[in-house]
Amino acid sequence: MQFSETNRFTYIIGNNGSGKSRALEENAERFSENRDVVVIASGVSDKFKFRTQIKKTANGSYRYLGNRTVGNGTHNGTLAANAVLLYLAILDTDLCPALMMFLEEIGFEGKFGISYRKTKFSKSQPFDTQELTSDFATLNKDMLAIKERPFEAVFYKNDTPYSFSDLSSGEQYIITTALKIVTSINENLCYFIDEPEVSLHVEWQVKWPELFHPLLSLKNNVNCYIATHSPVIISSALQMGADCYSLSHGELSKIIDDEFNVERILYKNFNTLPPDNKYIFEELAAIVTKTIDNLTAGNITRGNYNRVEQSTLESVEEFKTKLKLASHTEKDSDDIKRTLEDFDMAINDLIAMSKHSMMTTNLQ
C-alpha cells in the first residue's frame, strides 16, 4: 500500500488490527530511500523500526524518534532528560519561538527550565531548578554530557515550576512530540506519526491539527502522515483541509470533505454507535427518501418494479446488519431494536402503498 504525496497532511484511521501502524512503517521505509524521514510514536509498542542512530540511504535517511529507548523499552527518566537535550538543539535558534508559542497555547508559560535528577551512578553535584539558558548550557557542558543524565526538563505555570516527571502523561506526550518535531524539522522532510492521541484528553485531541500543523509547516515541502484512532482528530483535520482515509481490509477509502460530524465518523469508520447517536436517523431518512423516489418514479413499470423493490430491501438489510454489528452500550440495544422495527414497518408500508398505486393505475 503506497501513500500519496499530494497533500501536506494525510490522516489514516482504522480499527485495531487494520494495519495502520504497519502501513506507516512500510511507507516510512520506502520514502526514506529518496527523502529524509522522521518517525514519531507516542505509544510504547509502535511498529516503526527501532534504531538508536539515523539510518542513511543513498538519497535519504530514516530517523526513529519514538518513545522506545534502551532495550526497546521506555523509561520516564530518560524521556525527561531527553526533553532537555532536544531543547538544547534549538536553543537560541529561530525555531525556539515556535516552541515557546506552543507551550503557551497548551497552558504553560513560554519558557523552559532544568532541574537536578538524582541517578543511581551519577556523582554530579545537585543544582537549583532554574531556567535553561545558553549561559547555563555553556557553564555545565560536562554535566549535560554525562551518560547518566542527572537532569530533567522543567515547565512553568503561574511562575510555579513543574518537573517533567510530575506532569500528566498527556502533558508529557504532547510536549515531547512538539520538541521532536521542532528539533528535527527541515526542508523536504517527511514525518510519520503514530497514535498522537495517546493519553490526550478530548480538548487536545480536537486541537491536535490546529496545534501541530503550524509546527509541521515551519519548513518548506514537509509532508506528514498521521495514523490515529481518534474521530475528533479526524474531524478537525478534515476542517483544516487534510486528506483523511479509512483503512479496512488493506484498502484506503477517502473520507469526503463534508463528513465533519464525529458521530458519523464513529459509525461509518469505527463501526461504533455512541449513546443517542443522531447520525443513524440521517441514514434512515436517506434510505426512506431514496425508497420513495425509486418507487414513485414517473416511468417505473411492472417490469422493473420488482428489481427496484429487491434493491430497496437489500439496502435496508445491509443497513440493519451494520447497525446490529456496531459496537454500542447494552442500554442502547432495546432502543436500536425498536428503531429497526419501526423502520422495517415504514419501508414495508411504502412498498405496499406504491405497489397498490401501480396496480390501480394499470387497471385503469
Helices and strands as residue ranges (DSSP letters): E 9-13, H 20-31, E 36-41, E 55-56, E 61-64, G 70-72, H 76-90, H 96-105, E 113-116, E 130-131, H 134-139, H 141-144, E 151-157, E 160-163, G 164-166, H 169-184, E 190-194, H 202-215, E 223-228, H 231-239, E 243-248, E 251-254, H 262-270, H 279-295, H 302-325, H 330-363
